[in-house]
Amino acid sequence: MGVNFHNIWALIAGALLIAGVLFAALKLRDKPDKDESLKAANTARLKALPLYRRRLIEARILRFLTYAGVIAALAAAVLLTARPYKRETLKDTVNRRDIFLCIDLSSSNYEGVKDLVQAFRETVSGLNGDRIGISLFNTSSVQYVPMTEDYDFALQRLDALEGYLNAQEAFMTEFAQKYDSVYDIPQSERSRYEELNRILASFDAGITAGYELKGTSAIGEGLASCLFSFPELAAEERTRIILFVTDNKPELLGDPLVTLKEAAEMCAYNKVVVFGIDPAVGLNMAESEASISEMKEAAELTGGKFYEPGTELTAKDILTDIQSSKIMTTKTATSTMDTDTPQLFFYVLAAGFAVILLTTIYLILRRGIRRGKLSRKLTALIMLLAMGAGIAGVGIRPMYLSPSADIKTNNLDVAFVVDSTISMWAEDHSGGPRIEGVKKDIQTIMNSLPGSCFCLIRFDDGADIMTPFTQDISAISDILDQLSMPSYATAQGSSLNTAHDAIGAMMESAARKKGHRKTIVFLFSDGETTDGSSLMSFRDLNDLVDNGAVLGYGTEEGGRMNYPGRGYIRNVSDGSVALSRLDEANLHKIANDLGIPYINETRDMGASLLTRLHSIRLMSRDTAFANGDRDGYAETYHFFSGFVALLLLAWLFLTIYRGGVA
């Protein structure tokens, strides 16, 4: 990973001082006057004497050692003053399972799935340390709950799913089974029909995409999509389980892209165990022997189990089967920590000082203690004692308890709310797309708040919680890397209002956590609204937010948006290149509503963000201190090394200027 430095200014200042001292010493040092000096004849015989040669070699070796010791010690002292550190990704070793509920939401399933939701709720509540995710499918698949250890969030989503299933049941009994056509529905029941349609549309928009051409109930594709929703599927070996809920009744208009058997083989290859659950209520649904046999074969192919139709499943049954699976030890990236690494440079400093000390003592003893100026010997003694004391201070590394020390901010829940509308790809942020600035700033925040729980919310036409609160920062980084521009063909205009409910859901989830935790929100956007809506108030979320910032990207002059494969987006009206412009008024309003500052990141380039992060760390530290946490000490060794560096500069000057200190 290499070595980084906290105090880069120390390297610059050190280089300038060394150059200045060398220049001054060489310019001012005494030089013999060749015209006035006495010249000795016939020195060749003298120089040929063994004693002369020995003394000359000895002097050259001592001079070389003296300069080598001073230069090595001085370089090490300057580097220590700059505070060398290495950045490490911390990984927690854990024993846990990753579990996906993969649920077929086709209309033939709703009744049985609704009965299973309560068992799933109790299953989630009974987990301890395992991660849970929920994948829904019909014609297409959606990741309803990304893999998370935030059980409260998963339970919230199961509640919403239960509401959808209730609406589906009501729709079937009140309308689908009573009327042949929408035109047959009486006016008195129209409002109820529209209400149910709105509830169903919130789910169906994702899971029935393309059903006109494809049909419904893509069973194999649903399982395969869920499989590849596991984070780090190929990178890490973990205990992975899919609870696969379907009646295995495909109603496709053509051949499936992936059959159930092929999807099961994929699961087996990736060591993912599948528990197949047929949600049929009772045996009176005329279940096909073939579909049951296929489901059983698929589950057993992965080393899992198949629950026959009509099985009375309880949470206890499901948990027992989950816990029977072998559990693997895994490592999860939770944070990055900056650790000071002065050891190597300290050894170089100590070695250089030892050379200086030994050569000085040798020269004094060789010349004789009584010979030479006493003041020079006292100067050398005082400087050596002072250097020794300073080096001892570096080696001891005294620290003091400091609220601003770098510590793990593990009492923070940090929500990243990212505007992913097309305008965020406008190229007016440091010469590149705004979204790249967002990604860089998110990495900066995660590095600055190690140990925190992070979640990622993106919004454009709608809002999606990409990752609920987690300490697995690699999951956040992976999703950011995959973030791409929305489809220009289906974009419906942008509005900041879509972020409101998603922020509220995650803030309420964070508020339910036990312990003295603080909730932080960072909203990243250009503030542009193009769907004609008025900005709603975010003030109702104010009490749920403890700190954070609204960060703006872009310029008022605007930036062009390069759509992949089509070039720069153009205005439909006149064909000119479209420009997206920063709207700071909207961003200021949201910041004021949430009670957090607004920062123009394109203009500020991170300076104010770093100040804000410092205040958040202070808040985390103060909260921890108030609750008995006394961890977090500040380093002081660099002050001692700076003192030693100044003494070494003086030693170097005197050595060059007058040929030696003593």
C-alpha positions in Angstrom: 0.0 0.0 0.0 3.1 2.3 0.4 3.6 5.0 3.0 1.6 8.2 3.2 2.2 11.3 5.4 -0.2 13.3 7.5 2.0 16.4 7.5 3.2 16.9 3.9 4.2 20.4 4.7 6.9 19.0 7.0 8.5 17.4 4.0 8.5 20.6 2.0 9.7 22.7 4.9 12.4 20.1 5.7 13.7 20.1 2.1 13.8 23.9 2.0 15.6 24.2 5.3 18.2 21.5 4.4 18.9 23.3 1.1 19.2 26.7 2.9 21.5 25.3 5.6 23.8 23.7 3.0 23.9 26.8 0.9 24.7 29.0 3.9 27.3 26.7 5.3 29.2 26.3 2.0 29.0 30.0 1.4 30.3 31.1 4.8 32.8 28.4 5.6 36.4 29.4 6.0 38.6 28.8 2.9 42.4 28.9 3.0 44.0 31.8 1.0 46.3 30.0 -1.5 48.2 33.2 -2.2 49.2 33.9 1.4 49.6 30.3 2.6 53.1 28.7 3.0 54.0 26.0 0.6 56.0 23.0 1.6 58.4 21.3 -0.8 59.2 17.7 -1.2 56.0 16.4 0.5 55.9 13.2 -1.7 58.1 11.3 0.8 55.9 12.4 3.7 52.7 11.3 1.9 54.3 7.9 1.1 54.8 7.2 4.8 52.4 4.4 6.2 51.4 6.5 9.1 50.4 9.4 6.9 48.3 7.1 4.7 46.7 5.5 7.7 45.8 8.9 9.1 44.4 10.1 5.7 42.2 7.0 5.3 41.1 7.3 8.9 40.1 10.9 8.4 38.2 10.2 5.2 36.3 7.3 6.8 35.4 9.5 9.8 34.3 12.3 7.5 32.2 9.9 5.4 30.6 8.3 8.5 29.9 11.7 10.1 28.1 13.0 7.0 26.3 9.7 6.4 25.1 9.7 10.0 23.9 13.3 9.9 22.2 12.9 6.5 20.5 9.6 7.5 19.4 11.0 10.9 18.2 14.3 9.4 16.2 12.6 6.6 14.6 10.2 9.1 13.8 13.1 11.5 12.1 15.1 8.7 10.1 12.0 7.6 9.0 11.4 11.2 7.9 15.0 11.6 5.7 14.4 8.5 4.0 11.5 10.4 4.2 8.5 8.2 1.1 6.2 8.1 -0.4 3.4 6.2 -4.0 3.0 5.3 -5.5 -0.4 6.1 -8.8 -1.9 5.3 -10.1 -3.5 8.5 -11.9 -6.8 8.2 -13.9 -8.3 11.0 -13.7 -12.1 11.1 -17.3 -13.4 11.6 -19.2 -16.6 11.5 -22.5 -16.0 9.8 -24.7 -17.0 6.9 -26.0 -15.0 4.0 -29.7 -15.8 3.5 -32.0 -14.7 0.6 -35.7 -15.0 0.6 -36.5 -15.4 -3.1 -40.3 -15.1 -3.6 -42.4 -15.6 -6.7 -45.1 -12.9 -6.7 -47.2 -14.2 -9.6 -50.9 -14.2 -9.0 -51.1 -17.9 -8.5 -49.0 -17.6 -5.4 -50.4 -14.7 -3.5 -52.5 -16.6 -1.0 -49.8 -19.1 0.1 -47.1 -16.4 0.1 -49.2 -14.2 2.3 -49.6 -17.0 4.9 -45.8 -17.5 4.8 -44.9 -13.9 5.5 -45.5 -14.1 9.2 -43.3 -17.2 9.4 -40.6 -15.2 7.5 -41.0 -12.3 10.0 -40.4 -14.6 12.9 -37.5 -16.2 11.0 -35.8 -12.8 10.6 -36.4 -11.9 14.2 -34.8 -15.2 15.2 -31.5 -14.6 13.3 -28.4 -13.7 15.2 -25.5 -12.2 13.2 -26.7 -13.7 9.9 -27.4 -11.4 7.0 -30.7 -11.3 5.2 -31.9 -10.2 1.8 -35.1 -10.4 -0.2 -35.5 -10.9 -3.9 -38.9 -10.7 -5.7 -39.7 -12.0 -9.1 -42.4 -12.6 -11.7 -41.5 -11.8 -15.3 -38.4 -10.0 -14.0 -36.5 -9.8 -10.7 -35.9 -7.0 -8.2 -33.6 -6.9 -5.2 -36.2 -5.9 -2.7 -33.8 -6.0 0.3 -30.1 -6.0 -0.4 -28.0 -8.2 1.8 -28.0 -6.6 5.3 -27.8 -7.3 9.0 -30.3 -4.5 9.6 -33.2 -6.8 10.7 -35.5 -3.8 11.5 -35.3 -2.7 7.9 -36.0 -6.2 6.6 -39.0 -6.5 8.9 -40.3 -3.1 7.6 -40.0 -4.4 4.0 -41.8 -7.6 4.9 -44.6 -5.5 6.4 -44.8 -3.6 3.1 -44.8 -6.9 1.2 -47.7 -8.1 3.3 -49.6 -5.0 2.4 -49.0 -5.7 -1.2 -50.2 -9.3 -0.9 -53.3 -8.1 1.0 -54.0 -5.7 -1.8 -53.5 -8.5 -4.4 -55.9 -10.7 -2.5 -58.5 -7.8 -2.3 -58.0 -7.1 -6.0 -58.6 -10.7 -7.0 -61.7 -11.2 -4.8 -63.3 -7.7 -5.3 -62.6 -7.2 -9.0 -60.7 -9.9 -11.0 -63.1 -12.7 -10.0 -66.2 -10.5 -10.2 -65.8 -8.6 -13.4 -64.8 -9.6 -16.9 -63.6 -6.2 -17.9 -62.6 -2.9 -16.3 -65.5 -1.3 -18.0 -67.9 -3.5 -16.0 -66.7 -2.0 -12.7 -69.4 0.3 -11.3 -68.5 3.9 -10.6 -69.1 3.5 -6.9 -66.2 1.0 -6.8 -63.8 2.9 -9.0 -61.9 4.7 -6.3 -61.3 1.4 -4.5 -60.1 -0.1 -7.8 -57.7 2.8 -8.4 -56.4 2.6 -4.8 -55.6 -1.1 -5.1 -54.0 -0.5 -8.5 -51.7 2.1 -7.0 -50.5 -0.3 -4.3 -50.0 -3.1 -6.8 -48.2 -0.9 -9.3 -45.5 0.0 -6.7 -44.4 -3.6 -6.8 -45.5 -4.8 -10.3 -43.5 -2.1 -12.1 -40.3 -3.9 -11.3 -41.4 -7.5 -11.3 -43.5 -7.5 -14.5 -41.3 -5.6 -16.8 -41.7 -6.8 -20.4 -44.5 -9.3 -19.6 -46.4 -8.5 -22.8 -43.5 -10.1 -24.8 -42.3 -12.6 -22.2 -45.2 -13.8 -20.2 -45.1 -14.4 -16.5 -43.5 -16.6 -13.8 -39.9 -16.9 -15.0 -39.0 -19.4 -12.4 -35.4 -20.3 -13.4 -34.5 -16.7 -14.1 -35.9 -15.7 -10.7 -33.6 -18.2 -8.9 -30.6 -17.3 -11.1 -31.1 -13.5 -10.5 -31.3 -14.1 -6.8 -28.1 -16.2 -6.9 -26.1 -13.4 -8.5 -27.5 -10.9 -6.0 -25.2 -12.3 -3.3 -22.4 -9.8 -2.7 -18.9 -11.1 -3.5 -20.3 -14.3 -4.8 -17.0 -15.3 -6.6 -14.6 -13.5 -4.3 -15.4 -15.0 -0.9 -16.6 -18.4 0.3 -19.5 -17.9 2.7 -22.4 -20.0 3.9 -25.1 -18.9 1.4 -28.8 -20.0 1.5 -31.8 -19.3 -0.7 -35.3 -19.8 0.6 -37.0 -20.2 -2.8 -40.7 -19.7 -2.7 -42.7 -20.7 -5.9 -45.4 -23.0 -7.1 -43.2 -23.7 -10.2 -45.9 -22.8 -12.7 -44.2 -20.9 -15.5 -46.5 -19.1 -17.9 -44.0 -17.9 -20.4 -44.7 -17.1 -24.1 -41.5 -18.6 -25.2 -38.5 -20.7 -24.0 -37.0 -19.5 -20.7 -33.6 -17.9 -20.7 -32.6 -20.1 -17.8 -34.5 -23.3 -16.7 -35.0 -24.2 -13.1 -32.5 -27.1 -13.4 -29.9 -24.8 -14.9 -30.4 -22.2 -12.2 -30.0 -25.0 -9.5 -26.8 -26.2 -11.2 -25.5 -22.6 -11.0 -26.3 -22.5 -7.3 -24.6 -25.9 -6.7 -21.5 -24.7 -8.6 -21.4 -21.6 -6.4 -22.0 -23.6 -3.2 -25.4 -22.0 -2.5 -27.9 -24.2 -0.8 -31.6 -23.9 -1.9 -34.5 -24.7 0.3 -37.6 -25.0 -2.0 -41.0 -24.0 -0.6 -44.2 -24.6 -2.5 -46.7 -22.0 -1.1 -49.8 -23.9 -2.2 -52.6 -23.9 0.4 -53.6 -27.5 0.9 -53.5 -30.2 -1.8 -56.7 -29.1 -3.5 -54.8 -26.9 -6.0 -54.2 -29.8 -8.3 -50.4 -29.5 -8.1 -48.6 -31.1 -11.0 -46.5 -34.1 -10.1 -43.9 -32.9 -12.7 -43.6 -29.4 -11.1 -43.3 -30.8 -7.6 -40.7 -33.4 -8.8 -38.7 -30.7 -10.6 -38.7 -28.4 -7.5 -37.5 -31.2 -5.3 -34.8 -32.3 -7.7 -33.5 -28.7 -8.0 -33.4 -28.2 -4.2 -31.7 -31.5 -3.5 -29.2 -30.8 -6.3 -27.8 -27.9 -4.2 -27.7 -30.0 -1.0 -30.9 -28.3 0.2 -34.4 -29.5 1.0 -37.9 -29.3 -0.6 -41.0 -28.6 1.5 -44.0 -30.4 -0.1 -47.2 -28.4 -0.9 -49.4 -28.2 2.2 -46.6 -28.4 4.7 -47.4 -26.4 7.8 -44.2 -24.4 8.0 -43.2 -22.4 11.1 -40.3 -20.1 11.8 -38.9 -22.7 14.0 -38.8 -25.3 11.2 -37.1 -22.8 8.8 -34.5 -21.7 11.4 -33.7 -25.3 12.3 -33.0 -26.1 8.7 -31.0 -22.9 8.2 -28.9 -23.6 11.3 -28.2 -27.1 10.1 -26.2 -25.7 7.2 -22.4 -25.6 7.7 -21.3 -22.2 8.7 -18.1 -20.7 7.3 -15.7 -18.2 8.8 -15.6 -15.1 6.7 -13.9 -11.7 6.8 -15.9 -8.5 6.1 -14.4 -5.1 5.3 -15.8 -2.8 7.9 -13.7 0.3 7.7 -10.3 1.8 6.7 -8.0 3.0 9.4 -4.9 5.2 9.2 -2.1 3.8 11.5 1.1 5.7 12.2 4.2 3.7 11.2 7.2 5.5 12.6 9.1 2.4 13.5 11.4 2.1 10.4 12.3 5.8 10.4 12.9 5.7 14.1 15.5 2.9 13.7 17.2 4.9 10.9 17.2 8.0 13.2 18.6 6.0 16.1 21.3 4.4 13.9 22.3 7.8 12.4 22.5 9.3 15.9 24.6 6.4 17.1 27.1 7.0 14.2 27.3 10.8 15.1 27.8 10.0 18.7 30.5 7.4 18.2 32.5 9.4 15.6 32.3 12.5 17.8 33.6 10.6 20.9 36.3 9.0 18.8 37.5 12.3 17.5 37.6 13.9 20.9 39.5 11.0 22.4 41.8 10.7 19.4 42.8 14.4 19.6 42.9 14.4 23.3 40.4 15.7 25.7 42.5 18.7 26.8 43.3 19.8 23.2 41.0 22.1 21.3 38.5 24.6 22.4 36.5 23.7 25.5 33.4 25.7 24.3 33.2 23.4 21.2 33.2 20.3 23.3 30.5 21.7 25.6 28.4 22.7 22.5 28.7 19.1 21.1 27.9 17.6 24.5 24.8 19.7 25.0 23.6 19.1 21.4 24.2 15.3 21.7 22.3 15.1 25.0 19.4 17.1 23.6 19.3 14.9 20.5 19.4 11.8 22.6 16.5 13.1 24.8 14.4 14.0 21.6 15.1 10.5 20.1 14.1 8.9 23.3 10.8 10.8 23.1 10.2 9.6 19.6 10.9 6.0 20.7 8.6 6.2 23.7 5.8 7.7 21.6 4.0 9.5 24.5 0.3 10.1 23.7 -2.5 12.1 25.3 -6.2 11.4 25.5 -7.9 13.7 22.9 -11.4 14.1 21.7 -10.1 14.8 18.2 -7.9 11.7 18.0 -8.4 9.3 15.1 -10.7 6.6 16.4 -13.4 4.2 15.1 -16.6 6.2 15.0 -18.6 3.1 15.6 -21.6 5.0 17.1 -22.6 6.6 13.8 -25.2 5.6 11.2 -24.4 7.4 8.0 -26.8 7.6 5.1 -25.6 8.5 1.6 -28.4 9.8 -0.5 -27.2 10.0 -4.2 -29.0 11.8 -7.0 -28.6 9.4 -9.9 -30.6 11.4 -12.5 -29.0 11.9 -16.0 -28.0 15.4 -15.0 -25.5 14.0 -12.5 -23.4 12.9 -15.5 -23.0 16.5 -16.7 -19.3 17.3 -17.2 -18.8 20.4 -15.2 -17.2 19.1 -12.0 -13.4 19.4 -12.2 -13.6 18.8 -15.9 -15.5 15.5 -15.5 -18.9 14.1 -14.6 -20.5 15.2 -11.4 -21.2 11.6 -10.3 -17.4 10.9 -10.2 -17.1 13.7 -7.7 -19.8 12.1 -5.7 -18.1 8.7 -5.7 -14.8 10.2 -4.6 -16.4 12.2 -1.8 -18.3 9.1 -0.5 -14.9 7.2 -0.3 -13.4 10.1 1.6 -16.3 10.1 4.1 -16.1 6.3 4.6 -12.3 6.6 5.1 -12.8 9.4 7.6 -15.5 7.7 9.7 -14.1 4.2 10.3 -16.3 1.7 12.1 -19.6 3.6 11.2 -22.6 1.9 9.6 -23.3 3.1 6.1 -26.3 2.9 3.8 -26.7 4.0 0.2 -29.9 5.4 -1.3 -30.1 6.5 -4.9 -33.0 8.5 -6.5 -34.0 9.5 -10.0 -37.6 8.8 -11.2 -38.0 6.9 -7.9 -35.9 6.1 -4.9 -34.1 2.8 -4.1 -32.3 1.8 -0.9 -29.3 0.1 -2.5 -27.7 -1.0 0.7 -29.3 -0.8 4.2 -27.0 0.1 7.1 -23.9 -2.0 7.1 -20.3 -1.9 8.2 -19.3 -3.8 5.0 -17.8 -0.8 3.1 -16.8 -3.0 0.2 -20.6 -3.5 -0.5 -21.0 0.3 -0.8 -17.9 0.6 -3.0 -19.0 -2.2 -5.3 -22.5 -0.6 -5.9 -20.9 2.8 -6.5 -18.6 1.3 -9.1 -21.6 -0.2 -10.9 -23.7 3.0 -10.8 -24.6 3.9 -14.3 -26.6 6.6 -16.2 -30.4 5.9 -16.3 -32.0 5.2 -19.6 -32.7 8.4 -21.6 -35.7 6.7 -23.3 -37.5 6.0 -20.0 -36.4 9.0 -17.9 -39.4 11.0 -16.7 -37.7 14.1 -15.3 -36.0 14.6 -12.0 -37.3 15.6 -8.6 -35.7 15.8 -5.2 -39.0 14.9 -3.7 -38.4 11.2 -4.5 -35.6 11.1 -1.9 -37.8 12.1 1.0 -39.5 8.8 1.9 -36.4 6.7 1.4 -34.5 9.0 3.8 -37.3 8.8 6.3 -37.4 5.0 6.2 -33.7 4.7 6.8 -33.6 7.4 9.5 -36.5 5.7 11.4 -34.6 2.4 11.1 -31.5 4.0 12.6 -33.6 5.6 15.4 -34.9 2.3 16.6 -31.4 0.9 17.2 -30.4 0.6 20.8 -27.4 2.5 22.2 -26.1 6.0 22.1 -25.9 6.4 18.3 -26.0 9.4 16.0 -27.6 9.6 12.6 -25.7 11.4 9.8 -27.1 12.3 6.3 -25.1 13.3 3.3 -27.2 14.2 0.3 -25.4 14.5 -3.1 -27.2 16.4 -5.9 -27.2 19.2 -8.4 -30.6 20.4 -7.1 -32.1 20.3 -10.6 -35.9 19.6 -10.9 -37.2 18.9 -14.4 -40.5 17.2 -13.8 -42.5 20.4 -13.1 -43.0 19.5 -9.4 -42.5 21.9 -6.5 -39.9 21.0 -3.8 -41.6 19.6 -0.8 -40.5 20.3 2.8 -38.0 18.0 4.4 -38.5 19.6 7.8 -40.4 16.6 9.2 -37.1 14.6 9.0 -35.2 17.3 11.0 -35.5 15.5 14.4 -34.1 12.3 12.9 -30.9 13.9 11.6 -28.0 14.7 14.0 -25.4 15.9 11.5 -24.3 15.7 7.9 -24.3 18.0 4.8 -26.1 18.6 1.5 -23.4 18.6 -1.2 -24.0 20.4 -4.5 -22.3 19.5 -7.8 -22.1 21.4 -11.0 -22.1 25.1 -12.1 -24.7 27.7 -12.9 -23.2 27.9 -16.4 -24.1 24.2 -16.9 -22.5 21.1 -18.2 -23.1 18.7 -21.2 -24.2 15.2 -20.7 -22.6 12.5 -22.8 -25.0 9.5 -23.2 -23.1 6.3 -24.0 -23.2 5.4 -27.6 -25.2 8.5 -28.6 -23.0 11.4 -27.9 -24.1 14.5 -26.0 -27.8 14.8 -25.2 -29.6 17.4 -27.3 -32.7 19.6 -26.8 -35.7 18.2 -28.6 -36.9 21.7 -29.5 -33.9 23.0 -31.5 -31.3 20.3 -31.6 -28.8 22.2 -29.5 -26.6 20.4 -26.9 -28.6 20.3 -23.6 -27.0 21.8 -20.5 -27.8 20.8 -16.9 -27.4 23.7 -14.4 -26.8 23.6 -10.7 -29.8 24.8 -8.7 -28.5 25.9 -5.3 -31.8 27.3 -4.1 -33.3 23.8 -3.8 -30.2 22.4 -2.1 -30.1 25.3 0.4 -33.8 24.7 1.2 -33.3 21.0 1.9 -30.2 21.8 4.0 -32.2 24.3 6.1 -35.0 21.9 6.5 -32.7 19.1 7.8 -30.7 21.5 9.9 -27.3 20.7 8.2 -25.0 22.9 6.1 -24.9 23.2 2.3 -21.5 22.8 0.6 -20.8 23.6 -3.1 -18.4 20.7 -3.8 -17.5 21.9 -7.3 -16.4 25.2 -6.0 -15.0 24.1 -2.6 -13.2 20.9 -3.8 -13.5 19.1 -0.5 -12.1 21.6 2.0 -15.4 22.3 3.7 -16.3 18.6 3.6 -13.2 17.8 5.6 -14.1 20.4 8.1 -17.6 19.0 8.4 -16.1 15.5 8.8 -13.9 16.7 11.6 -16.9 18.1 13.5 -18.7 14.8 13.0 -15.8 12.9 14.5 -15.8 15.4 17.4 -19.5 14.7 17.9 -18.9 11.0 17.8 -16.0 11.3 20.3 -18.0 13.5 22.7 -20.9 11.1 22.6 -18.6 8.2 23.3 -16.9 10.1 26.1 -20.3 11.0 27.7 -21.1 7.3 27.8 -17.8 6.1 29.4 -15.7 5.4 26.3 -12.1 6.5 26.9 -10.5 5.2 23.8 -8.7 7.5 21.4 -5.2 9.0 22.0 -3.3 11.6 19.9 0.3 11.0 18.9 3.1 13.4 19.9 6.3 11.7 18.6 6.4 14.1 15.6 7.0 17.1 17.9 10.1 15.4 19.3 11.4 14.4 15.8 10.9 18.0 14.7 13.1 19.2 17.6 15.7 16.6 16.7 15.6 17.7 13.1 16.4 21.3 14.0 19.4 20.2 16.2 20.6 18.0 13.3 20.4 21.0 10.9 22.5 23.0 13.3 25.0 20.1 13.6 25.2 19.9 9.8 25.8 23.6 9.5 28.6 23.6 12.1 30.2 20.5 10.5 30.4 22.1 7.1 31.1 25.7 8.3 34.0 24.9 10.6 34.9 21.3 9.8 33.3 19.8 12.9 31.2 20.5 15.9 33.6 19.5 18.6 
